[in-house]
């Protein structure tokens, strides 16, 4: 018999640690260098840390819908609960059919994802590899560099223009190895918006060998006049991929369901690297129903509009500047954001520090219900007074 590895119990624990270190060091260096994405603080965690009652905490940190999910979506989930022992439809036929009808695209142009986050990573897996590069803007969504790094590709961050995308700088950054350009519109965490004409002009100039990933997670909050005809552009630009989500305006963040629209051959590549059951049956049923509840969506958009006015007016009264936002959140400049954030947490108000985006003086606050917005403004005023 050949040599056999000794039984594990025959070696002291120090050997295990050495072996484990050896094993982990075999992981690609670009994977070991990743700093994991940091989500917003959960309510339960703050309650434990600050000894607060959960019902007294207001969370305005993760751009969630303060009205929750559509009643139709909740009912649709109840209707499929008895089927959760079975795998979901791996092709998502009913959801894809509803999306195809709503947006006037073919089924083969649609890719479903475990949130739009999943779709961004699928695009990176399908088009990036060591020796290639991806371009994204300063102050853009943190997942773009993470997905790029996880694929072993080189990330190119272009300087922002007024906290938004500088499309000219992004064009100038394109190299022979560039495979993807990520653009968020509206942008997270700054809320800036690119106009339809400048976006289309940009697409005209991008080489056909570069995939443009247009992340439109917040597009439902835009007035009709501000929306780009991005889906119509799919016929003109085969190198365009659009990602959208049900996590924001549709209020299904906990279910994790999003979709991408692209040329059929691009969609096919994403489907080749997609896990076969990446969108669960409850999420698929809820998403179909949520799309049908147009009155609820309109109510959510109106709540966001009035809440944005309430919060930005309150910030102005405090003499604070903010970045004009087209999303369901606003970035406000408060100076010592870390200290202000800690004070807000002690008062049971959770917002999002964005120092990890290179904006250490800013906090990002999601738009909530009227009472939640008022609670934030009151807590912020008190925090600023203490800091001053």
N, C-alpha and C positions, 0 to 999 in steps of 0.2 A: 504493500500500500504506500502511496505517496505521503509526503509530509502533510500533516493536518494541523490547522491552527489550534493552539491549546484551548482548553475549556476556559470560558470567561472567568469562572470563579477562582482560577489558579493564579490570577495576576492581581496585584494591589491596585487600588483606585487611581494611583498616579499614572499607571499605564493607560487606563481608559481615557484620562484627560489628554494624554499625549496622542493617542489614536484619534480621539475626537478632533483635536486641533489639526492633525494631519488630514483627516477626512474633510473638514470644513475648508482647509486651505486649498483643496482641489477644486472648490467652486470657483468659477471665473472671477477674476479680480473686480470686474465691473459690477458683478452682483454683490460681492462683499462690500463694495463701496457705497451701496445704496443706503440713503437715509430714508426710512419708511415714512409714508404719508401720515401726517398727524391729523386725525379727525377732530371735530368740535367736541368739547367736554360734555359727556352725558349728564342729564339731570341727576340720576341716582348717584353718580360719582361725586358731584358737588355737594349733594345732601350729606353724604358720608364725611367728606372732608371738612365742611363748615358746620356740621351738626344742624342742618336746616331741614324743614319739612319739605318733601318733594312738591307738594301742592303750592308752596309759597315761592317756588323758583320759576323764573321766566327765562326761557331759552330762545335767544335770537342770534344764534351762532352759525347755523348750518344751512341757511337759505331754504328752510322747509316751509311748506304751505300752512299758515296758521289756522286755516279752516279745515285742515285734514283732507280726507278723501271724499269723493263724491258718494252720496248714499247709494247710487246705482252700482258703483264699484264695490262697495261693501256687500251689497246684496248678491252681486255676481260671485264674489268669493264664497259666500255661504252656500251658494248653489253647487259649487264644485268641491266642497269640503269632503264629501263622502268618497271622492275619487282620488284622494291624496296618496293612497297606497299604490297607485299606478303612476308610471312615468308620464311626464307631460309630453305633449306633442313636440317632438324635437324639431320639427319644421315650422311650428307656430302658425299653422295654416289660417286659423280664424283671425288671429291678430294681424298677420300679414295681409289678409284679404281686406280687413277694415282699413289698414294703412294705405293699401293700394287704391281703394275707392276714395279715401279722403284726399290723398295727395296726387292722384292721377299718374301713378307709376305702376310698373309691372311687378309681379311677385318676385321675380328673379333679381330685382334691383334692391331688395330689402334684406337687411341682416338684423337679427334680433340680438340684444345683448343684456347682460346682467347689470343693467344701468348703462348709461352712455360711457361711463368709465371703462367698462369691459370692451366697448367698441373702439375706444382710443387705443387700448392695449392690443386689440386684434389687428388694428391697422399697423401698429409698430411691429408686431410679430410677422405680419405678412410682407412688409416692405423693407424693414430695417435688418441690418446684420452688422457684425464687425467690419469696419472698412467703409461704412456708409455714414451719412449724417442726416440730422433733422434740424429744422429751424423753428424757433418759437420766440416769442417776445418777452422782454423783461416785464415783470409784473403780470405774467399770464398764468393760467391754471397749472398748479404744481405737478399734475399727472403727466404733462407733456415731457418734461425732462426725466421723470421717473420711468416712463414707458420707453423712452429713447435709451436710457442707461441700461435698463433690463435687457434690451435687445443687443447690447454691446456696441451700439452706434455712438457716434460723436454728436453731442448736442451743441447747437450754435444759438446763443441767446443774443438777439439784436436789441439795441437800446430802444426804450419806449419813447413815444412822443406824447406829451401831456397825459402820461399814465396809460396810454393806449398803444395800439399797434402802429408802428411806422412801416407802412407797406413798401416804401421806397428802400428803406434799409434792409428789409427782408429779401427783396429782389436782389439787391447787391450782394447779399450773403450767400446766394445760391452758388454751389460749386459742382464739379463733375460728380462728386460722390453723394450729392443731396438727393434724397428719396422722398422726404415728407416735409411739408410746411404745416404747422399747427396754428390755427387762428380761432380764437373764441370771440363770438359776436352775438350778444353783448359779452364783454370780457369779465371774467371772474379772477381776482377779487375787486377790480376797480370800477366795473360797471360801464366802461366806455363803449361807444358804439361806432362802428364804421358805416359810412353811407353806402347805399347800393351801387352808385355810379363808381365810386373809388374801388370798391371790391371787384366789380366786373372788369374795370380797367386793369386791376392787378392780375386777375385770372387770364386776361388776354396776353400778359407778358410772361407768365410762368411757363417754363419749358414743359412740354407734354410728358416728359419722363419724370416729373415731380408730382407726387400726389398732394393735393391741397385738402387737408382735413378741416372742414368748417364746423366748429362746435357751436351749435345753436341751442344750448340747454335752456336759455331764458327767453327764447323768441316769442313765446305765447304772451309775455308781458308787454310786448311792443305794440303801440298803436299801429293800425293797418298802414298808415302813411310812412312809417319808419321801417317796415319790414322789407327785406331784400327778396327778390324773386329767385331765391337760391335753388329751389327745386326745379324751376324752369331752366336754370343754367345747366342742369345735368345733361340736357340734349346737346348743348354746345361744348361742354368741357368734360370729356371722358375721364380726366384726371382729378375730378372733384368728388369728394366724399363728404356727406352731410351727416352729422350726428345730432340726435335729439333725445329727450328723456321724458319719462312720466314722473320723475322725482320732484319736480318743482311746481309748476302751475297745476298739474294734475293731482298732486298730493299723495303720490305713491312711493315716497322715498324708501320706506321700509321694505318694499317688495322688490326693489332693484330691477327695473325694466326700462330699456331704452331701445332705440333702433337707429340704423344707418341707412341712408339712401345713396346709391352709387350706380355707375355703369354696371351692367350684369357681370362682366368679366372681373371687375374689381370686387364686386360683392361675392363672387364665387371664390376668390382668393381668401377673403375673410372667413367665409364659411368653411374653408378647408382647415383653418386653425382654430375654429370655434369649437368649444365643448358641445357635445350633441344635445344636452339637456340644460343649457345655460340659463333658460328662463322658465321658472317653475309654473305650474298650472294655475295657481292662485293669481300670480302676476299677470299671466296672459288674459285670464278672464276679466280681471279688474281693469286692465288697460283698454280692452275692447269696450267695456261699459263706460269707462271714464270719457272716452272719445265721444260717446253718444250723448253725454250730459253737458250740452253746450251752455245751458243756463247756469250750471254750477261753475263752469270755467269762467264765464263772464263775471260772476260774483267774485271769484277769486282775484281776477284782474282788477276789478273796481276796488276791492279791499286793499290791494297792493298800491293802487294809484293814490287813494286817500291817505293811506298809511305813510307813503313816501312824502307826501306834502306835510303831514303832521310832524314827522321826524326831522325833515330838513328845515322846517320853520323853527322848530325847537332848537336845533343846532345853531341856526343863525342868531336867535335871541341870546344864545350863550357866547356869541362871538367866535364860533368855531367854523372853520372852513371844511368843506367836504368835496369829494369828486362827484360831479353830476353823474347819476347812474340810470341806466336803462334796464336794470334787472330788478330783483326783489330784495335788494340790499343796498347799503351805502357805506363807503369808506370815509371815515371822519378823522381829521387830524387833531390829536389831543395832546401832543407833546410826549410826556413820559407814559407811553401807552402801557407798558408793563405794570407800572404802579396803578394807573387808572383801572386797568383790567382787574387787578387783584382786589381793588376796592369795590368794584362792581360785583365780583364773585362773592365777597363777604356780605353784600346786600341781596344776594340771591338772583343776580342778573348775569346771564351767560352771553357774551358776545365773542367775536373772534379776533384775537391779536394776529397781525399779519407781518410780524417781523421776519418770519421765514420767507416772505416774498421780497425782502429788502425794503420793507416799509415800517421801520420800528416806531415811528411816531403815529401810526394809524391803527384804528380799530375798525373792523367791518361789522356792521350790525344788520341783521336781517329784518325785514319789515314784518311786524306782527299785527295782532288785533289792536284796536284803539287803546284798550286798557294796558296792554303789554307795552306798546310804544310809549305811553305816558309814564309807565313804571320805569322804563329805561331812561327816559329824559330826566326824570326826578333823581334817579340814582346817579346818573352821570353828573348832574349839577352838583350833587352832594360830594361826589368823588373829586371833582375839580376844585371845589371849595377847600376840601381837606388837603389836597396837593398844593394849592396855592398858599 
